[in-house]
Amino acid sequence: MIAKTNTGRREKNRDGRAVDTAETPDTARLMRTFGIRFLVLGLVLVVAGETLAALAVLGAGTGLLIASARPRS
């Protein structure tokens, strides 16, 4: 049995308990916000000459943006 809620879809698992099947829109928005902040921080680190730290921060920001854009099924 599937019930529609204001945060997404919920369905019952094998134990009969309701489980969220979709992430809330707030989570995706938060991931996008931090992804953009990490990209900006990475660019600042590139300008400052911290190459290794910049690569790590740019990678984290890119990962967050990709994860926030990926549809959940």
N, CA, C and O atoms as a CHARMM CRD file, in Angstrom:
* protein
*
  292
    1    1 MET  N      0.84200  -1.17900   0.00000 PROA 1      0.00000
    2    1 MET  CA     0.00000   0.00000   0.00000 PROA 1      0.00000
    3    1 MET  C      0.88800   1.24300   0.00000 PROA 1      0.00000
    4    1 MET  O      1.83100   1.34500   0.78400 PROA 1      0.00000
    5    2 ILE  N      0.58000   2.16500  -0.87000 PROA 2      0.00000
    6    2 ILE  CA     1.37800   3.38700  -0.98600 PROA 2      0.00000
    7    2 ILE  C      0.49900   4.58300  -0.61000 PROA 2      0.00000
    8    2 ILE  O     -0.61700   4.72900  -1.10800 PROA 2      0.00000
    9    3 ALA  N      1.01400   5.42000   0.26300 PROA 3      0.00000
   10    3 ALA  CA     0.28500   6.62100   0.68000 PROA 3      0.00000
   11    3 ALA  C      1.06600   7.85100   0.26400 PROA 3      0.00000
   12    3 ALA  O      2.29400   7.86100   0.35500 PROA 3      0.00000
   13    4 LYS  N      0.39200   8.86900  -0.18100 PROA 4      0.00000
   14    4 LYS  CA     1.03400  10.11900  -0.59100 PROA 4      0.00000
   15    4 LYS  C      1.09700  11.04900   0.61300 PROA 4      0.00000
   16    4 LYS  O      0.09700  11.24800   1.30200 PROA 4      0.00000
   17    5 THR  N      2.27900  11.62100   0.86600 PROA 5      0.00000
   18    5 THR  CA     2.44600  12.56900   1.95700 PROA 5      0.00000
   19    5 THR  C      2.97600  13.86800   1.38700 PROA 5      0.00000
   20    5 THR  O      3.24000  13.96400   0.18900 PROA 5      0.00000
   21    6 ASN  N      3.13300  14.86100   2.23300 PROA 6      0.00000
   22    6 ASN  CA     3.61500  16.14700   1.75100 PROA 6      0.00000
   23    6 ASN  C      5.12400  16.15100   1.51800 PROA 6      0.00000
   24    6 ASN  O      5.63100  17.07700   0.88500 PROA 6      0.00000
   25    7 THR  N      5.85900  15.15300   2.00400 PROA 7      0.00000
   26    7 THR  CA     7.30500  15.11000   1.80500 PROA 7      0.00000
   27    7 THR  C      7.71600  14.15100   0.70900 PROA 7      0.00000
   28    7 THR  O      8.90300  14.08400   0.39100 PROA 7      0.00000
   29    8 GLY  N      6.82000  13.42100   0.12600 PROA 8      0.00000
   30    8 GLY  CA     7.16700  12.45700  -0.89900 PROA 8      0.00000
   31    8 GLY  C      6.31600  11.21200  -0.76900 PROA 8      0.00000
   32    8 GLY  O      5.24600  11.24700  -0.16200 PROA 8      0.00000
   33    9 ARG  N      6.78300  10.11700  -1.33200 PROA 9      0.00000
   34    9 ARG  CA     6.02700   8.87100  -1.28000 PROA 9      0.00000
   35    9 ARG  C      6.46200   8.03700  -0.09500 PROA 9      0.00000
   36    9 ARG  O      7.63000   8.04100   0.29500 PROA 9      0.00000
   37   10 ARG  N      5.50900   7.32600   0.47000 PROA 10     0.00000
   38   10 ARG  CA     5.79200   6.38900   1.56900 PROA 10     0.00000
   39   10 ARG  C      5.15700   5.05900   1.19400 PROA 10     0.00000
   40   10 ARG  O      4.05600   5.01200   0.64400 PROA 10     0.00000
   41   11 GLU  N      5.85500   4.00100   1.49400 PROA 11     0.00000
   42   11 GLU  CA     5.24700   2.69300   1.29900 PROA 11     0.00000
   43   11 GLU  C      5.61700   1.79100   2.45900 PROA 11     0.00000
   44   11 GLU  O      6.56600   2.06000   3.19500 PROA 11     0.00000
   45   12 LYS  N      4.87700   0.74700   2.60900 PROA 12     0.00000
   46   12 LYS  CA     5.11200  -0.16600   3.73100 PROA 12     0.00000
   47   12 LYS  C      6.13700  -1.22000   3.32400 PROA 12     0.00000
   48   12 LYS  O      6.08200  -1.77300   2.22600 PROA 12     0.00000
   49   13 ASN  N      7.06700  -1.48100   4.23000 PROA 13     0.00000
   50   13 ASN  CA     8.04900  -2.52700   3.97100 PROA 13     0.00000
   51   13 ASN  C      7.49900  -3.87500   4.41700 PROA 13     0.00000
   52   13 ASN  O      6.31900  -3.98200   4.75400 PROA 13     0.00000
   53   14 ARG  N      8.33500  -4.89700   4.42400 PROA 14     0.00000
   54   14 ARG  CA     7.88200  -6.24600   4.77700 PROA 14     0.00000
   55   14 ARG  C      7.36500  -6.33500   6.20700 PROA 14     0.00000
   56   14 ARG  O      6.49200  -7.15200   6.50000 PROA 14     0.00000
   57   15 ASP  N      7.89200  -5.50800   7.09300 PROA 15     0.00000
   58   15 ASP  CA     7.46300  -5.53700   8.49400 PROA 15     0.00000
   59   15 ASP  C      6.16500  -4.77500   8.71900 PROA 15     0.00000
   60   15 ASP  O      5.60700  -4.82200   9.81600 PROA 15     0.00000
   61   16 GLY  N      5.67600  -4.07500   7.70300 PROA 16     0.00000
   62   16 GLY  CA     4.45000  -3.31600   7.84300 PROA 16     0.00000
   63   16 GLY  C      4.65400  -1.88300   8.27900 PROA 16     0.00000
   64   16 GLY  O      3.68700  -1.14500   8.47200 PROA 16     0.00000
   65   17 ARG  N      5.92300  -1.47700   8.43900 PROA 17     0.00000
   66   17 ARG  CA     6.19200  -0.09500   8.83400 PROA 17     0.00000
   67   17 ARG  C      6.30300   0.79300   7.59800 PROA 17     0.00000
   68   17 ARG  O      6.77700   0.34800   6.55300 PROA 17     0.00000
   69   18 ALA  N      5.87000   2.04100   7.71400 PROA 18     0.00000
   70   18 ALA  CA     5.94300   2.97700   6.59600 PROA 18     0.00000
   71   18 ALA  C      7.37900   3.47800   6.43200 PROA 18     0.00000
   72   18 ALA  O      8.05600   3.78200   7.41400 PROA 18     0.00000
   73   19 VAL  N      7.83100   3.56100   5.18400 PROA 19     0.00000
   74   19 VAL  CA     9.19400   3.97800   4.87200 PROA 19     0.00000
   75   19 VAL  C      9.13900   5.02600   3.76900 PROA 19     0.00000
   76   19 VAL  O      8.39600   4.87200   2.80000 PROA 19     0.00000
   77   20 ASP  N      9.92500   6.09200   3.91500 PROA 20     0.00000
   78   20 ASP  CA    10.02300   7.09700   2.85700 PROA 20     0.00000
   79   20 ASP  C     10.76500   6.51600   1.67300 PROA 20     0.00000
   80   20 ASP  O     11.80600   5.88400   1.84700 PROA 20     0.00000
   81   21 THR  N     10.24700   6.71900   0.47100 PROA 21     0.00000
   82   21 THR  CA    10.91400   6.21800  -0.72900 PROA 21     0.00000
   83   21 THR  C     11.53900   7.33900  -1.53500 PROA 21     0.00000
   84   21 THR  O     12.27500   7.06600  -2.48300 PROA 21     0.00000
   85   22 ALA  N     11.27500   8.58100  -1.19500 PROA 22     0.00000
   86   22 ALA  CA    11.84700   9.70800  -1.92500 PROA 22     0.00000
   87   22 ALA  C     12.39900  10.70800  -0.92300 PROA 22     0.00000
   88   22 ALA  O     11.84500  10.90100   0.15900 PROA 22     0.00000
   89   23 GLU  N     13.49900  11.33900  -1.30500 PROA 23     0.00000
   90   23 GLU  CA    14.06300  12.34100  -0.40900 PROA 23     0.00000
   91   23 GLU  C     13.21400  13.60600  -0.44800 PROA 23     0.00000
   92   23 GLU  O     12.50200  13.85300  -1.42100 PROA 23     0.00000
   93   24 THR  N     13.29000  14.38300   0.58500 PROA 24     0.00000
   94   24 THR  CA    12.51900  15.61000   0.63400 PROA 24     0.00000
   95   24 THR  C     13.17800  16.66000  -0.25600 PROA 24     0.00000
   96   24 THR  O     14.39300  16.61700  -0.44600 PROA 24     0.00000
   97   25 PRO  N     12.42200  17.58700  -0.79900 PROA 25     0.00000
   98   25 PRO  CA    13.01200  18.63700  -1.62700 PROA 25     0.00000
   99   25 PRO  C     14.03000  19.48300  -0.86000 PROA 25     0.00000
  100   25 PRO  O     14.95000  20.04200  -1.45800 PROA 25     0.00000
  101   26 ASP  N     13.86700  19.57800   0.45900 PROA 26     0.00000
  102   26 ASP  CA    14.80800  20.36300   1.25000 PROA 26     0.00000
  103   26 ASP  C     16.20500  19.76400   1.20400 PROA 26     0.00000
  104   26 ASP  O     17.19100  20.50100   1.20600 PROA 26     0.00000
  105   27 THR  N     16.30400  18.45100   1.16500 PROA 27     0.00000
  106   27 THR  CA    17.61300  17.79700   1.11500 PROA 27     0.00000
  107   27 THR  C     18.32700  18.13100  -0.18300 PROA 27     0.00000
  108   27 THR  O     19.51400  18.45700  -0.17100 PROA 27     0.00000
  109   28 ALA  N     17.62200  18.05300  -1.29700 PROA 28     0.00000
  110   28 ALA  CA    18.23700  18.35600  -2.58600 PROA 28     0.00000
  111   28 ALA  C     18.66200  19.82000  -2.64700 PROA 28     0.00000
  112   28 ALA  O     19.72800  20.14000  -3.17400 PROA 28     0.00000
  113   29 ARG  N     17.83800  20.69800  -2.11300 PROA 29     0.00000
  114   29 ARG  CA    18.18700  22.11800  -2.12100 PROA 29     0.00000
  115   29 ARG  C     19.42000  22.38300  -1.26300 PROA 29     0.00000
  116   29 ARG  O     20.28600  23.17200  -1.64000 PROA 29     0.00000
  117   30 LEU  N     19.49500  21.72600  -0.11700 PROA 30     0.00000
  118   30 LEU  CA    20.64700  21.87800   0.76000 PROA 30     0.00000
  119   30 LEU  C     21.92000  21.34600   0.10200 PROA 30     0.00000
  120   30 LEU  O     22.98200  21.95800   0.21400 PROA 30     0.00000
  121   31 MET  N     21.81300  20.21800  -0.57800 PROA 31     0.00000
  122   31 MET  CA    22.97300  19.66000  -1.27500 PROA 31     0.00000
  123   31 MET  C     23.44200  20.59700  -2.38000 PROA 31     0.00000
  124   31 MET  O     24.64500  20.78500  -2.56200 PROA 31     0.00000
  125   32 ARG  N     22.50000  21.19000  -3.12400 PROA 32     0.00000
  126   32 ARG  CA    22.87700  22.15400  -4.17100 PROA 32     0.00000
  127   32 ARG  C     23.56100  23.36800  -3.57600 PROA 32     0.00000
  128   32 ARG  O     24.55600  23.85100  -4.11700 PROA 32     0.00000
  129   33 THR  N     23.03000  23.86800  -2.45900 PROA 33     0.00000
  130   33 THR  CA    23.60300  25.05400  -1.81700 PROA 33     0.00000
  131   33 THR  C     25.04300  24.79700  -1.38900 PROA 33     0.00000
  132   33 THR  O     25.93000  25.60600  -1.66500 PROA 33     0.00000
  133   34 PHE  N     25.27700  23.67300  -0.71400 PROA 34     0.00000
  134   34 PHE  CA    26.63200  23.36800  -0.27300 PROA 34     0.00000
  135   34 PHE  C     27.54200  23.03200  -1.44200 PROA 34     0.00000
  136   34 PHE  O     28.73700  23.32500  -1.39700 PROA 34     0.00000
  137   35 GLY  N     26.99600  22.41900  -2.49100 PROA 35     0.00000
  138   35 GLY  CA    27.79700  22.14000  -3.68300 PROA 35     0.00000
  139   35 GLY  C     28.32000  23.41700  -4.31600 PROA 35     0.00000
  140   35 GLY  O     29.48400  23.49400  -4.70700 PROA 35     0.00000
  141   36 ILE  N     27.45500  24.41800  -4.41500 PROA 36     0.00000
  142   36 ILE  CA    27.86700  25.70800  -4.99300 PROA 36     0.00000
  143   36 ILE  C     28.87700  26.39200  -4.08800 PROA 36     0.00000
  144   36 ILE  O     29.84200  26.98600  -4.56900 PROA 36     0.00000
  145   37 ARG  N     28.66200  26.31500  -2.77800 PROA 37     0.00000
  146   37 ARG  CA    29.62000  26.92200  -1.84800 PROA 37     0.00000
  147   37 ARG  C     30.98900  26.25700  -1.94500 PROA 37     0.00000
  148   37 ARG  O     32.01700  26.93100  -1.89600 PROA 37     0.00000
  149   38 PHE  N     30.99900  24.93200  -2.08300 PROA 38     0.00000
  150   38 PHE  CA    32.27300  24.21800  -2.20700 PROA 38     0.00000
  151   38 PHE  C     32.97200  24.58300  -3.51700 PROA 38     0.00000
  152   38 PHE  O     34.19600  24.70700  -3.54800 PROA 38     0.00000
  153   39 LEU  N     32.21000  24.75700  -4.59500 PROA 39     0.00000
  154   39 LEU  CA    32.83100  25.15200  -5.85700 PROA 39     0.00000
  155   39 LEU  C     33.45700  26.53500  -5.75200 PROA 39     0.00000
  156   39 LEU  O     34.55800  26.75700  -6.25400 PROA 39     0.00000
  157   40 VAL  N     32.77200  27.45500  -5.11100 PROA 40     0.00000
  158   40 VAL  CA    33.32000  28.80300  -4.93200 PROA 40     0.00000
  159   40 VAL  C     34.56800  28.75200  -4.05200 PROA 40     0.00000
  160   40 VAL  O     35.56700  29.40400  -4.35400 PROA 40     0.00000
  161   41 LEU  N     34.51500  27.98400  -2.97300 PROA 41     0.00000
  162   41 LEU  CA    35.67900  27.84300  -2.10600 PROA 41     0.00000
  163   41 LEU  C     36.85000  27.21900  -2.86000 PROA 41     0.00000
  164   41 LEU  O     37.99800  27.62100  -2.66600 PROA 41     0.00000
  165   42 GLY  N     36.56900  26.24500  -3.71300 PROA 42     0.00000
  166   42 GLY  CA    37.61400  25.63200  -4.51800 PROA 42     0.00000
  167   42 GLY  C     38.27200  26.62300  -5.45300 PROA 42     0.00000
  168   42 GLY  O     39.49000  26.60200  -5.63200 PROA 42     0.00000
  169   43 LEU  N     37.47200  27.49300  -6.05100 PROA 43     0.00000
  170   43 LEU  CA    38.04300  28.51600  -6.94300 PROA 43     0.00000
  171   43 LEU  C     38.89200  29.51200  -6.16100 PROA 43     0.00000
  172   43 LEU  O     39.92300  29.97000  -6.65500 PROA 43     0.00000
  173   44 VAL  N     38.47100  29.84700  -4.95800 PROA 44     0.00000
  174   44 VAL  CA    39.26400  30.74200  -4.11200 PROA 44     0.00000
  175   44 VAL  C     40.59500  30.07700  -3.76800 PROA 44     0.00000
  176   44 VAL  O     41.63700  30.73400  -3.76800 PROA 44     0.00000
  177   45 LEU  N     40.56400  28.78200  -3.47600 PROA 45     0.00000
  178   45 LEU  CA    41.80500  28.06900  -3.16300 PROA 45     0.00000
  179   45 LEU  C     42.72100  27.98000  -4.37900 PROA 45     0.00000
  180   45 LEU  O     43.94200  28.02000  -4.22700 PROA 45     0.00000
  181   46 VAL  N     42.16400  27.86000  -5.57300 PROA 46     0.00000
  182   46 VAL  CA    42.98100  27.85300  -6.78900 PROA 46     0.00000
  183   46 VAL  C     43.71000  29.18300  -6.92800 PROA 46     0.00000
  184   46 VAL  O     44.90200  29.21600  -7.23300 PROA 46     0.00000
  185   47 VAL  N     42.99300  30.27100  -6.70300 PROA 47     0.00000
  186   47 VAL  CA    43.60600  31.60000  -6.80100 PROA 47     0.00000
  187   47 VAL  C     44.68600  31.77100  -5.74000 PROA 47     0.00000
  188   47 VAL  O     45.70100  32.42500  -5.98000 PROA 47     0.00000
  189   48 ALA  N     44.46600  31.18400  -4.57000 PROA 48     0.00000
  190   48 ALA  CA    45.43700  31.30400  -3.48000 PROA 48     0.00000
  191   48 ALA  C     46.64500  30.38800  -3.68800 PROA 48     0.00000
  192   48 ALA  O     47.64800  30.52900  -2.98800 PROA 48     0.00000
  193   49 GLY  N     46.56500  29.46100  -4.62800 PROA 49     0.00000
  194   49 GLY  CA    47.69800  28.59400  -4.90400 PROA 49     0.00000
  195   49 GLY  C     47.68200  27.27300  -4.17300 PROA 49     0.00000
  196   49 GLY  O     48.66000  26.52800  -4.24700 PROA 49     0.00000
  197   50 GLU  N     46.62200  26.95400  -3.47500 PROA 50     0.00000
  198   50 GLU  CA    46.50800  25.68000  -2.75500 PROA 50     0.00000
  199   50 GLU  C     45.88100  24.64600  -3.68900 PROA 50     0.00000
  200   50 GLU  O     44.67300  24.41200  -3.64800 PROA 50     0.00000
  201   51 THR  N     46.70600  24.03500  -4.52500 PROA 51     0.00000
  202   51 THR  CA    46.19800  23.17900  -5.59200 PROA 51     0.00000
  203   51 THR  C     45.54600  21.90600  -5.06800 PROA 51     0.00000
  204   51 THR  O     44.43800  21.57200  -5.48800 PROA 51     0.00000
  205   52 LEU  N     46.20100  21.19100  -4.16600 PROA 52     0.00000
  206   52 LEU  CA    45.67800  19.91900  -3.68300 PROA 52     0.00000
  207   52 LEU  C     44.36800  20.10500  -2.90900 PROA 52     0.00000
  208   52 LEU  O     43.41900  19.34300  -3.09300 PROA 52     0.00000
  209   53 ALA  N     44.32400  21.11000  -2.05500 PROA 53     0.00000
  210   53 ALA  CA    43.09600  21.39500  -1.30700 PROA 53     0.00000
  211   53 ALA  C     41.98500  21.82000  -2.26400 PROA 53     0.00000
  212   53 ALA  O     40.82500  21.45300  -2.07700 PROA 53     0.00000
  213   54 ALA  N     42.33900  22.58900  -3.27900 PROA 54     0.00000
  214   54 ALA  CA    41.33700  23.04100  -4.24300 PROA 54     0.00000
  215   54 ALA  C     40.74000  21.86400  -4.99700 PROA 54     0.00000
  216   54 ALA  O     39.53300  21.82800  -5.23500 PROA 54     0.00000
  217   55 LEU  N     41.56900  20.90500  -5.37400 PROA 55     0.00000
  218   55 LEU  CA    41.04900  19.73400  -6.08100 PROA 55     0.00000
  219   55 LEU  C     40.07900  18.94600  -5.20300 PROA 55     0.00000
  220   55 LEU  O     39.04300  18.48400  -5.68100 PROA 55     0.00000
  221   56 ALA  N     40.40700  18.79300  -3.94000 PROA 56     0.00000
  222   56 ALA  CA    39.52800  18.05800  -3.03000 PROA 56     0.00000
  223   56 ALA  C     38.19200  18.77300  -2.85100 PROA 56     0.00000
  224   56 ALA  O     37.13600  18.14200  -2.88900 PROA 56     0.00000
  225   57 VAL  N     38.23900  20.07500  -2.65700 PROA 57     0.00000
  226   57 VAL  CA    37.01100  20.83900  -2.43400 PROA 57     0.00000
  227   57 VAL  C     36.17700  20.90600  -3.71500 PROA 57     0.00000
  228   57 VAL  O     34.95200  20.80300  -3.65500 PROA 57     0.00000
  229   58 LEU  N     36.81800  21.07600  -4.86400 PROA 58     0.00000
  230   58 LEU  CA    36.08100  21.09500  -6.13000 PROA 58     0.00000
  231   58 LEU  C     35.43700  19.73600  -6.40200 PROA 58     0.00000
  232   58 LEU  O     34.31800  19.66600  -6.91200 PROA 58     0.00000
  233   59 GLY  N     36.13800  18.66800  -6.06500 PROA 59     0.00000
  234   59 GLY  CA    35.56500  17.33200  -6.23300 PROA 59     0.00000
  235   59 GLY  C     34.35200  17.11200  -5.34300 PROA 59     0.00000
  236   59 GLY  O     33.35800  16.53100  -5.77600 PROA 59     0.00000
  237   60 ALA  N     34.43200  17.57400  -4.10400 PROA 60     0.00000
  238   60 ALA  CA    33.29100  17.43900  -3.18600 PROA 60     0.00000
  239   60 ALA  C     32.10500  18.26000  -3.67300 PROA 60     0.00000
  240   60 ALA  O     30.96800  17.79000  -3.63800 PROA 60     0.00000
  241   61 GLY  N     32.36100  19.47600  -4.12400 PROA 61     0.00000
  242   61 GLY  CA    31.27900  20.32300  -4.62600 PROA 61     0.00000
  243   61 GLY  C     30.61600  19.74000  -5.85300 PROA 61     0.00000
  244   61 GLY  O     29.39200  19.77100  -5.98000 PROA 61     0.00000
  245   62 THR  N     31.42900  19.20200  -6.76600 PROA 62     0.00000
  246   62 THR  CA    30.88300  18.58700  -7.97100 PROA 62     0.00000
  247   62 THR  C     30.05400  17.35800  -7.61300 PROA 62     0.00000
  248   62 THR  O     28.98700  17.13500  -8.18400 PROA 62     0.00000
  249   63 GLY  N     30.54400  16.56700  -6.67300 PROA 63     0.00000
  250   63 GLY  CA    29.79500  15.39000  -6.24700 PROA 63     0.00000
  251   63 GLY  C     28.45300  15.74200  -5.63400 PROA 63     0.00000
  252   63 GLY  O     27.45400  15.07200  -5.89400 PROA 63     0.00000
  253   64 LEU  N     28.42600  16.77800  -4.82900 PROA 64     0.00000
  254   64 LEU  CA    27.15400  17.20200  -4.23100 PROA 64     0.00000
  255   64 LEU  C     26.17500  17.69700  -5.29000 PROA 64     0.00000
  256   64 LEU  O     24.98200  17.40400  -5.21800 PROA 64     0.00000
  257   65 LEU  N     26.67100  18.44000  -6.26400 PROA 65     0.00000
  258   65 LEU  CA    25.77300  18.93700  -7.31600 PROA 65     0.00000
  259   65 LEU  C     25.22600  17.79400  -8.16900 PROA 65     0.00000
  260   65 LEU  O     24.05400  17.80600  -8.54600 PROA 65     0.00000
  261   66 ILE  N     26.06200  16.82000  -8.46900 PROA 66     0.00000
  262   66 ILE  CA    25.59500  15.67000  -9.24900 PROA 66     0.00000
  263   66 ILE  C     24.57600  14.86900  -8.45100 PROA 66     0.00000
  264   66 ILE  O     23.54900  14.45800  -8.99000 PROA 66     0.00000
  265   67 ALA  N     24.85000  14.64700  -7.18400 PROA 67     0.00000
  266   67 ALA  CA    23.93000  13.87200  -6.34300 PROA 67     0.00000
  267   67 ALA  C     22.59700  14.59100  -6.14700 PROA 67     0.00000
  268   67 ALA  O     21.55500  13.94300  -6.05400 PROA 67     0.00000
  269   68 SER  N     22.62200  15.91800  -6.08400 PROA 68     0.00000
  270   68 SER  CA    21.37200  16.64500  -5.88200 PROA 68     0.00000
  271   68 SER  C     20.51900  16.66900  -7.14500 PROA 68     0.00000
  272   68 SER  O     19.30100  16.82100  -7.06000 PROA 68     0.00000
  273   69 ALA  N     21.13000  16.52400  -8.30200 PROA 69     0.00000
  274   69 ALA  CA    20.39500  16.57400  -9.56100 PROA 69     0.00000
  275   69 ALA  C     19.88700  15.20100  -9.98300 PROA 69     0.00000
  276   69 ALA  O     18.99400  15.10800 -10.82500 PROA 69     0.00000
  277   70 ARG  N     20.43900  14.13800  -9.41400 PROA 70     0.00000
  278   70 ARG  CA    20.06100  12.78500  -9.81000 PROA 70     0.00000
  279   70 ARG  C     18.66800  12.45400  -9.27500 PROA 70     0.00000
  280   70 ARG  O     18.41700  12.60900  -8.08000 PROA 70     0.00000
  281   71 PRO  N     17.76500  12.00200 -10.13800 PROA 71     0.00000
  282   71 PRO  CA    16.41500  11.65000  -9.65900 PROA 71     0.00000
  283   71 PRO  C     16.45300  10.39600  -8.80300 PROA 71     0.00000
  284   71 PRO  O     17.20500   9.46400  -9.08700 PROA 71     0.00000
  285   72 ARG  N     15.63600  10.37500  -7.75100 PROA 72     0.00000
  286   72 ARG  CA    15.53900   9.21900  -6.86500 PROA 72     0.00000
  287   72 ARG  C     14.32900   8.39200  -7.27100 PROA 72     0.00000
  288   72 ARG  O     13.25800   8.93700  -7.54200 PROA 72     0.00000
  289   73 SER  N     14.49900   7.09100  -7.31000 PROA 73     0.00000
  290   73 SER  CA    13.36100   6.24700  -7.69000 PROA 73     0.00000
  291   73 SER  C     12.86500   5.43700  -6.51400 PROA 73     0.00000
  292   73 SER  O     11.91200   4.67000  -6.65100 PROA 73     0.00000
